[in-house]
Amino acid sequence: MATKQNREQIEHDLKINLPSFTGTCKWYRHWLGTLYTDGIQYLCDKAECYWLLDIVGSVQAEPGVKGESFQVWRIELDKDDLSKAWVTAWNDTPNESKCLYRQRIEYTDFPMTEYEFYHIDGVSMLKSEY
């Protein structure tokens, strides 16, 4: 479990470093078959959130998600309890388009209060990598 100071340092590092990822040099294959980029690898390593890729990969065959080639994934911490979160998938701009998937996370130490990334044609990537 991350301490508040560690969490703040990790959040700072992510905010500084994630935008520097543009494109990818290497593709990574998730055990559920989806692919992800260098930037997502960095995010998952630094924030210890490979569980987020598990969620993305595990719902790709669900009726509401299947066939949606462009997905915007969002994690948003509960403002009243930062150890809880919502993970959602949208077919375009979050909260302005169709919600494809929604899951409550009962415990997380994800370091940012909110973050969005894309899942396009089976590949998870940072917005800056699109």
Secondary structure as the mmCIF struct_conf table of DSSP 4:
data_model
#
loop_
_struct_conf.conf_type_id
_struct_conf.id
_struct_conf.beg_label_comp_id
_struct_conf.beg_label_asym_id
_struct_conf.beg_label_seq_id
_struct_conf.end_label_comp_id
_struct_conf.end_label_asym_id
_struct_conf.end_label_seq_id
HELX_RH_AL_P HELX_RH_AL_P1 LYS A 4 ASN A 17
HELX_RH_3T_P HELX_RH_3T_P1 LEU A 18 SER A 20
BEND BEND1 GLY A 23 GLY A 23
BEND BEND2 CYS A 25 CYS A 25
STRN STRN1 TYR A 28 ARG A 29
TURN_TY1_P TURN_TY1_P1 TRP A 31 LEU A 32
BEND BEND3 GLY A 33 GLY A 33
STRN STRN2 LEU A 35 TYR A 36
HELX_RH_AL_P HELX_RH_AL_P2 ASP A 38 ALA A 47
TURN_TY1_P TURN_TY1_P2 GLU A 48 GLU A 48
HELX_RH_AL_P HELX_RH_AL_P3 TYR A 50 SER A 58
TURN_TY1_P TURN_TY1_P3 VAL A 59 ALA A 61
BEND BEND4 GLU A 62 GLU A 62
TURN_TY1_P TURN_TY1_P4 PRO A 63 GLY A 67
BEND BEND5 SER A 69 SER A 69
STRN STRN3 PHE A 70 LEU A 77
BEND BEND6 LYS A 79 ASP A 80
TURN_TY1_P TURN_TY1_P5 LEU A 82 SER A 83
STRN STRN4 ALA A 85 TRP A 90
BEND BEND7 ASN A 91 THR A 93
TURN_TY1_P TURN_TY1_P6 PRO A 94 GLU A 96
BEND BEND8 SER A 97 SER A 97
STRN STRN5 CYS A 99 ILE A 105
BEND BEND9 GLU A 106 GLU A 106
BEND BEND10 PRO A 111 THR A 113
STRN STRN6 GLU A 114 ILE A 120
TURN_TY1_P TURN_TY1_P7 ASP A 121 GLY A 122
STRN STRN7 VAL A 123 MET A 125
HELX_RH_3T_P HELX_RH_3T_P2 LYS A 127 GLU A 129
#
